[in-house]
Amino acid sequence: MQALGAVIEALRGERALAEGLALGRLARDWGRVVGERLGAECAPAALREGTLVVAASSGAWAGQLRFLAREVARRANEVLETEAVREVRVVVRAPGGTGW
């Protein structure tokens, strides 16, 4: 039998769980990362092996995000208080996709 805190700490060390927790934190604080206006047009979609995938609502917004990719990575790392994001990849959300 182990203490609950020890089990949670062990799970947090697993990459998939750690990345999922980081992605959730980014989603919660997304406005701090990209600002409110841009945040209304995009959302963090995945975080895998240092690559943050951001889904944009259109090609125009995707272009804006690509231009700001380094700044997005820097601010995401500030929010996460780690260097988890090394690269930002931008994709356009499929037409008819649901909200963020």
C-alpha positions in Angstrom: 0.0 0.0 0.0 1.3 3.5 -1.0 0.2 6.9 0.0 -2.0 8.7 -2.6 0.5 11.5 -2.9 3.3 9.0 -3.9 1.1 7.4 -6.5 0.1 10.8 -8.0 3.8 11.9 -8.1 4.7 8.6 -9.9 2.0 9.2 -12.5 3.0 12.8 -13.1 6.4 11.6 -14.1 4.9 9.6 -17.0 5.3 11.6 -20.2 1.7 11.2 -21.5 0.2 12.2 -18.2 2.6 15.1 -17.7 1.9 16.4 -21.2 -1.8 16.1 -20.7 -1.6 18.0 -17.5 0.5 20.7 -19.2 -2.0 20.9 -22.1 -4.9 21.4 -19.7 -3.0 24.1 -17.9 -2.3 25.9 -21.2 -6.0 25.6 -22.3 -7.1 27.1 -19.0 -4.6 30.0 -19.3 -4.6 30.3 -23.1 -5.6 34.0 -23.0 -2.4 34.7 -21.0 -0.4 32.9 -23.7 -1.8 34.5 -26.9 -4.1 37.3 -25.7 -7.9 37.3 -25.7 -8.5 38.2 -29.3 -6.1 35.6 -30.8 -7.2 33.2 -28.1 -10.8 33.4 -29.5 -9.5 32.1 -32.9 -7.2 29.3 -31.8 -6.6 26.7 -29.0 -3.9 24.4 -27.9 -4.7 20.9 -29.4 -1.8 18.7 -28.3 1.6 18.7 -26.6 3.9 15.9 -27.6 7.6 15.6 -27.1 8.1 19.4 -26.8 5.9 20.3 -29.8 2.8 22.3 -29.0 0.1 21.9 -31.7 -2.2 24.9 -32.0 -5.5 24.6 -33.9 -6.5 27.9 -35.7 -10.0 28.7 -37.0 -8.7 29.8 -40.4 -5.7 30.0 -42.6 -5.3 33.7 -41.9 -5.2 33.1 -38.1 -2.9 30.2 -38.7 -0.5 32.5 -40.5 -0.6 35.0 -37.7 0.2 32.2 -35.2 3.1 30.9 -37.3 4.5 34.4 -37.3 4.2 34.5 -33.5 5.4 30.9 -32.9 8.5 31.8 -30.9 6.6 34.2 -28.7 3.8 31.7 -28.2 6.4 29.1 -27.1 8.0 31.5 -24.7 4.8 32.6 -23.1 3.5 29.0 -22.9 6.7 28.1 -21.0 6.1 31.0 -18.7 2.6 29.8 -17.9 3.9 26.2 -17.4 6.9 27.4 -15.4 9.0 24.9 -17.4 10.7 24.6 -20.8 8.2 22.0 -22.0 7.4 23.8 -25.3 10.3 23.8 -27.7 8.3 24.2 -30.9 4.9 25.4 -32.0 3.1 23.7 -34.9 0.0 25.4 -36.3 -2.9 23.5 -38.0 -6.2 24.8 -39.3 -9.2 23.3 -37.6 -11.4 21.3 -39.9 -14.5 23.0 -41.3 -17.5 22.3 -39.2 -15.4 21.4 -36.2 -16.8 22.1 -32.8 -15.8 25.0 -30.5 -12.6 25.0 -28.5 
